[in-house]
């Protein structure tokens, strides 16, 4: 039986005062992904019948490459925000939460760096 008051049980378990900022970042990144995702979907629908040279020219267009780069970075950032919430909510062991967060961030960072390097290589390839 626990004789502590409700406030004593809650002390130290409260908000870290970053939840609302995290919520806003997730919503803004989601809203930003809507037009970028529509643009990407339209581009994918147009490219299946294109030959290799057309697709290569599309990637070498600085506007297309830049928008795709922004889409990639924002999508990975949004994924990192969402996965962080999932890990915090469903993993209760501190060591497991830390390990999973570290692994998730490392994978997302690797994917982001790889994507940026590939897009830059496509942009400057002749």
C-alpha positions as CSV (number, residue, x, y, z in Angstrom):
1,X,0.0,0.0,0.0
2,X,1.3,3.4,-1.0
3,X,0.7,6.1,1.6
4,X,2.0,9.0,-0.5
5,X,-0.3,11.7,-1.7
6,X,-1.1,11.9,-5.4
7,X,1.2,14.9,-5.8
8,X,4.1,13.0,-4.2
9,X,3.6,10.1,-6.5
10,X,3.5,12.4,-9.6
11,X,6.5,14.5,-8.6
12,X,9.5,13.8,-10.8
13,X,7.2,12.1,-13.5
14,X,5.8,15.3,-15.0
15,X,6.3,17.1,-18.2
16,X,9.7,17.9,-19.4
17,X,8.2,21.1,-21.0
18,X,9.0,20.1,-24.5
19,X,5.8,18.3,-25.6
20,X,4.1,21.2,-27.2
21,X,7.1,22.2,-29.3
22,X,7.4,18.5,-30.4
23,X,3.7,18.5,-31.3
24,X,4.0,21.7,-33.3
25,X,7.1,20.4,-35.2
26,X,5.3,17.2,-36.1
27,X,2.3,19.1,-37.3
28,X,4.3,21.6,-39.3
29,X,6.4,19.0,-40.9
30,X,3.2,17.0,-41.8
31,X,1.6,20.1,-43.4
32,X,4.8,20.7,-45.3
33,X,4.8,17.2,-46.6
34,X,1.4,17.5,-48.1
35,X,2.3,19.6,-51.1
36,X,5.7,18.0,-51.4
37,X,4.1,14.6,-51.4
38,X,1.6,15.6,-54.0
39,X,4.4,17.0,-56.2
40,X,6.4,13.8,-55.7
41,X,3.3,11.6,-56.6
42,X,2.7,13.6,-59.8
43,X,6.3,13.3,-60.8
44,X,6.3,9.5,-60.2
45,X,3.1,9.2,-62.3
46,X,4.8,11.0,-65.2
47,X,8.1,9.2,-65.1
48,X,7.2,5.4,-65.6
49,X,7.0,5.7,-69.4
50,X,10.1,7.8,-69.7
51,X,13.4,6.4,-70.9
52,X,16.7,6.5,-69.0
53,X,17.9,9.8,-70.5
54,X,14.6,11.6,-69.6
55,X,14.7,10.4,-66.0
56,X,18.4,11.4,-65.7
57,X,17.6,14.8,-67.1
58,X,14.7,15.1,-64.6
59,X,17.1,14.4,-61.7
60,X,19.7,16.8,-63.1
61,X,17.2,19.7,-63.1
62,X,18.2,21.8,-60.1
63,X,14.6,22.6,-59.2
64,X,13.5,19.0,-59.2
65,X,16.6,17.9,-57.4
66,X,16.3,20.7,-54.8
67,X,12.6,20.0,-54.1
68,X,13.3,16.3,-53.8
69,X,16.1,17.0,-51.4
70,X,13.8,19.2,-49.2
71,X,11.1,16.4,-49.4
72,X,13.6,13.8,-48.3
73,X,15.0,15.8,-45.4
74,X,11.5,16.8,-44.1
75,X,10.1,13.3,-44.5
76,X,13.0,11.8,-42.5
77,X,12.7,14.5,-39.8
78,X,8.9,13.8,-39.6
79,X,9.7,10.1,-39.3
80,X,12.2,10.7,-36.5
81,X,9.6,12.8,-34.6
82,X,6.9,10.1,-35.0
83,X,9.2,7.2,-34.1
84,X,10.5,9.0,-31.1
85,X,6.9,9.3,-29.7
86,X,6.2,5.6,-30.4
87,X,9.4,4.5,-28.7
88,X,8.7,6.7,-25.7
89,X,5.2,5.5,-25.4
90,X,5.7,1.8,-25.8
91,X,9.1,1.0,-24.5
92,X,9.3,1.2,-20.7
93,X,12.8,-0.2,-19.9
94,X,15.1,2.8,-19.9
95,X,18.0,0.9,-21.5
96,X,15.8,-0.5,-24.3
97,X,14.3,2.9,-25.0
98,X,17.7,4.5,-25.2
99,X,19.1,1.7,-27.4
100,X,16.1,1.8,-29.7
101,X,16.2,5.6,-30.0
102,X,19.9,5.5,-30.7
103,X,19.5,2.8,-33.4
104,X,16.5,4.6,-35.0
105,X,18.3,7.9,-35.1
106,X,21.4,6.3,-36.6
107,X,19.4,4.6,-39.3
108,X,17.5,7.7,-40.2
109,X,20.7,9.8,-40.2
110,X,22.3,7.2,-42.5
111,X,19.3,7.2,-44.8
112,X,19.3,11.0,-44.9
113,X,23.1,11.3,-45.6
114,X,22.9,8.6,-48.3
115,X,19.9,10.3,-49.9
116,X,21.6,13.7,-49.9
117,X,24.8,12.3,-51.4
118,X,22.9,10.4,-54.1
119,X,20.9,13.5,-55.0
120,X,24.0,15.6,-55.1
121,X,25.8,13.0,-57.2
122,X,22.8,12.9,-59.7
123,X,22.8,16.7,-59.9
124,X,26.5,17.0,-60.7
125,X,26.9,13.9,-62.9
126,X,27.5,14.6,-66.6
